[in-house]
Amino acid sequence: MNQLLSKNEIKMKEVFHYPVMHREIIELLDIKNKKIIVDCTAGLGSHALKFADIMQPDSYYIGIDKDEESLKIINDKLKALNIKFSLVKGNFADMDNILKNLGISKADVFLFDLGISMYQLTDPERGFSFTREGPLDMRMDRASFISAYDLVNNLSEFELESIFRKFGEEKYARRVAHVLVEKRQKEPISSTTQLAQAIVSAMPHIVFKYKIHPATRIFQALRIAVNRELEVLKTGLDKAINLLACRGRIGVISFHSLEDRIVKQTFKEFDSRGMLKIITKKPITPSPEEVKENIASRSGKLRVAEKM
Ligand SMILES: C[S@@+](CC[C@H](N)C(=O)[O-])C[C@H]1O[C@@H](n2cnc3c(N)ncnc32)[C@H](O)[C@@H]1O
């Protein structure tokens, strides 16, 4: 079937990103009755489109993303609709300045849908996927300076090992770091598949029995390090909670335990200071029907809290 589609049509097909747990988010964040909605990870606007269906005519959607290309796509989608919106290229860790520039002092909803979109994952040029040959990049913001290539080819063996251990929780971090340093002495490791092969060659046979690809955790670790994901998450959450209006709600979808731990601890910290009420005592996970429809949602965890 694919050979009947032009390159652009194939790309557009891939541009679709399933809005993870959108029904739960709409209900728990009470999107229908909220005025100022800040989508901190606007992506391809799949959540935004769902919100647009039910937002009040005087509600205002603000979409933030680090990725300029994604914002162009979402702009095309939203301008066809009758909603008030602004899109801002930026890091959610800068949310206070972003909202100030828009003349906003408090918002009623903050949504964080963490990680990368299908658009970023499936574009080989972005270098996020070990199954697609592409440059070793992994920058969400293509204007930023440090890429996965820089880390893999310049960090010391010890630094690589600690990134793989800390951000990938990779049991074989030392072996992989050692092999990468050996390989890069012959020639730089410059593509995703070259890195994936090097990782595979470093792993013991037992890992091939596991369900996940042996390169999964190392790629995750590098992506987190390149984009400083955990550091900016904590800053972004702190700022969002401070900027939340009374009775406003914050929702965060995370996809791995490192992120979820930060969300859980931050909510608890503000709860103990009497600033936040935790709505989801345990994280909400996608229904079996959703996982069937979108397998990528299976590790998603949603936590919601309300400002006091
Ligand atoms: C999982 S996607 C979001 C998908 C979106 N909810 C949708 O429905 O299309 C995550 C998005 O967050 C963006 N992102 C990740 N970290 C960010 C940060 N610190 N600041 C701004 N955007 C970020 C990524 O570029 C990506 O587009």
The ligand as an SDF file (V2000), in Angstrom:
LIG
                    3D

 27 29  0  0  0  0  0  0  0  0999 V2000
    4.7470   13.1880   23.9920 C   0  0  0  0  0  0  0  0  0  0  0  0
    4.9450   14.6320   23.0460 S   0  0  0  0  0  0  0  0  0  0  0  0
    3.4950   15.5360   23.3590 C   0  0  0  0  0  0  0  0  0  0  0  0
    2.3780   15.1760   22.4610 C   0  0  0  0  0  0  0  0  0  0  0  0
    1.1780   16.0870   22.5970 C   0  0  0  0  0  0  0  0  0  0  0  0
    0.5600   16.0000   23.8900 N   0  0  0  0  0  0  0  0  0  0  0  0
    0.1530   15.8030   21.5200 C   0  0  0  0  0  0  0  0  0  0  0  0
   -0.9860   15.5110   21.8890 O   0  0  0  0  0  0  0  0  0  0  0  0
    0.4840   15.8770   20.3270 O   0  0  0  0  0  0  0  0  0  0  0  0
    6.1130   15.5400   23.9820 C   0  0  0  0  0  0  0  0  0  0  0  0
    6.4770   16.8820   23.3990 C   0  0  0  0  0  0  0  0  0  0  0  0
    7.0740   17.6440   24.4370 O   0  0  0  0  0  0  0  0  0  0  0  0
    8.1380   18.3930   23.9270 C   0  0  0  0  0  0  0  0  0  0  0  0
    9.0180   18.6760   25.0650 N   0  0  0  0  0  0  0  0  0  0  0  0
    9.7100   17.7950   25.8030 C   0  0  0  0  0  0  0  0  0  0  0  0
   10.3810   18.4280   26.7860 N   0  0  0  0  0  0  0  0  0  0  0  0
   10.0670   19.7440   26.6840 C   0  0  0  0  0  0  0  0  0  0  0  0
   10.4410   20.9080   27.4260 C   0  0  0  0  0  0  0  0  0  0  0  0
   11.2640   20.8390   28.4560 N   0  0  0  0  0  0  0  0  0  0  0  0
    9.9110   22.0880   27.0530 N   0  0  0  0  0  0  0  0  0  0  0  0
    9.0600   22.1680   25.9930 C   0  0  0  0  0  0  0  0  0  0  0  0
    8.6930   21.1030   25.2470 N   0  0  0  0  0  0  0  0  0  0  0  0
    9.1890   19.9050   25.5910 C   0  0  0  0  0  0  0  0  0  0  0  0
    8.7280   17.5190   22.8450 C   0  0  0  0  0  0  0  0  0  0  0  0
    9.4210   18.2990   21.8970 O   0  0  0  0  0  0  0  0  0  0  0  0
    7.4870   16.8510   22.2640 C   0  0  0  0  0  0  0  0  0  0  0  0
    6.9890   17.5510   21.1630 O   0  0  0  0  0  0  0  0  0  0  0  0
  1  2  1  0
  2  3  1  0
  2 10  1  0
  3  4  1  0
  4  5  1  0
  5  6  1  0
  5  7  1  0
  7  8  2  0
  7  9  1  0
 10 11  1  0
 11 12  1  0
 11 26  1  0
 12 13  1  0
 13 14  1  0
 13 24  1  0
 14 15  1  0
 14 23  1  0
 15 16  2  0
 16 17  1  0
 17 18  1  0
 17 23  2  0
 18 19  1  0
 18 20  2  0
 20 21  1  0
 21 22  2  0
 22 23  1  0
 24 25  1  0
 24 26  1  0
 26 27  1  0
M  CHG  2   2   1   9  -1
M  END
$$$$
